[in-house]
Amino acid sequence: GLALDIGCGSGLLGRMLLRNRPEACPGGVFAIEADEALAEAASAGLVTAGTSEKIQVFTGNSRDLKQLPASRGRADLLVCELLDSALLGEGVLGTIRHAAAKLMKPGYRAVPSRVQVWAVLVESDWLRDSQEITTDLADTCPPAWEGSCGHDASPVEVSLR
């Protein structure tokens, strides 16, 4: 099957996957990187490493893709390193939901496959003034997240400006 590497950066995860677990991606790796300079660096690194025939780098945001290139079909394995210190700051939930719906085969495997978030409530004028809050994930939330007690528990994307 094919592996999809979202947010591939330098291409390290895809190269490690090919080197250490080639049986997990006999169809190669389709790597996506939104930052053009990083995507170019990844492509150059693949040539140097001799893996450019097994990994294809696409410059752009994975959420802009309606499907993978026709010759690729859907991917069996998702690898991504979109996690920041707050886990959700790079839109990881929306990105993975989109990939699952449009780019991955049913029953796909993912690395990482789960995370655990610990939170502590803090009140701070400085933190409040440095936050940008969006609710663009609300359209992708299951109806069950709208609480029966009148509270909306749908995810909200929060990031430092």
N, C-alpha and C positions, 0 to 999 in steps of 0.2 A: 504494500500500500504506500500511499503518499503521506508525508509529514508536512504540516503547515507550521511555520515558525512566524508568529506575529510579534512585531517589534524586534526584529532580528538584530538590530544594532550592528555589531561588527561581524555577525554571522557565526559567532562562537558556538552557540547551542546546536545549530545545524551541523557544524563540522564535528562537534563532539558526538552527536548522535550517529553520524555516518561512521566515525572511527570506532566507537565503542559498542554500538548496537545497530549495525547495518541491516540486520534482519527485521528491525522495526520499521524500516523505510526503504524497502527494495525499489520503490518507485521514485526515490529521491526526496528532496526537500524543496518546497515552495516557500521562500522567505519574503516577508513583507516588512519594509521599514519606511516610516513616514518622513524621516529626516533625509533629505537628498544627499548630503555629505556623508552621512553614516552608510547609506545604501551603496554609494560609490566605493567607500572604504571596504565594505563587506564584499563587494564584487571583486575588488583588487585582491583582497585577502584570500578569496576562494581560488583565484588563478594561482597565487603564490603557493597555496596549500595543495594544489592539484585536484581540487574538488569542484571546479566550476561546471563540469558536465553533470554533476549529481545535484547541485543546488542552483536554483534559479532565483534571483533577487528581483523583487518588484518594488519600485519606489512609489509610495502612496500610503494612504490610510486604508486598512483592511475593511473598515466600515463603509468605504465607498465602492467596494466590490459586490456585485450581485451574484457572481460565481467565479470560480477559478477558471483559468484558460481552458477551453474546451478539451484540449488534449490531456489535461490533468484530471478532470472529473472532480470529485469531492475527496477530501483528505480523511484518512483513518486515525491519524495521531496529531494532536495539537500540542505544540510546545510554545511557551511564551514566558517572557520575563518582563511583564508589564507592572510588576509590583514595586511600589515605592514604599517609603516608611509608613505611610498611612493606608497602604494596600489599595485604596480605591481612587487615589488622586489622578491616575492616568486613564480613568474610564474603563477599568478592566472588566467590570460586570457587563456593561453594554457591549464592549468589544467581543467578549466571549459569547454572549447571547447571540450577537449578529453572526459570528463565525459558526455557531451551532446550527443556526437556521439556514444559512446560505452557503457555507463553505465546507462543512463537515458531513461525513456519512452518519446515519443513525447509529448509535452505539459506539461512537468514537471514543478513544482514550485521550486523556489530557495530562500534561505534566506542567505545572502542579495540578493535581486533581481536586484538591480542597485546601482551604486555609481556615485559620481561626483568628478572629479579630477580638481583641480585648479593648474595652473602652472605659474611660473614666470621665465623668462629667466635670467640666471646668468652666468657671465663669471668669472672663477676662476682657476688659475693654480693648486692650491691645490686640488680642486674638480676634475678637469680633470685628474690629476695624480692618483687619488684614485678610478677611475671608471673602471669597466670591462664591455665592451659593446659586446653583442652577438646579432645575428640576426636569431636565431633559430625559431622565430615565423613567419618568412617570408613565409615559406612553407604553413602555415595555414591561410594566409590572403586572403580575397576575392580580385579578380582582380580589383575591383572598387577602392581599396586603392592605386593603382598606378595612381597617378594624371595625368590628361591630360595636365597639364602645365609643365611636365618634372620633377616634384618633386615626390619622393617616400614617401607617408605618412603611410606606413605600420608600425606597432608597433615594437619597439626595446626594448629589455629587458635590463635594466640598474641597476646595483647594486654596492654597495660599496664593495671593497675587504677587 
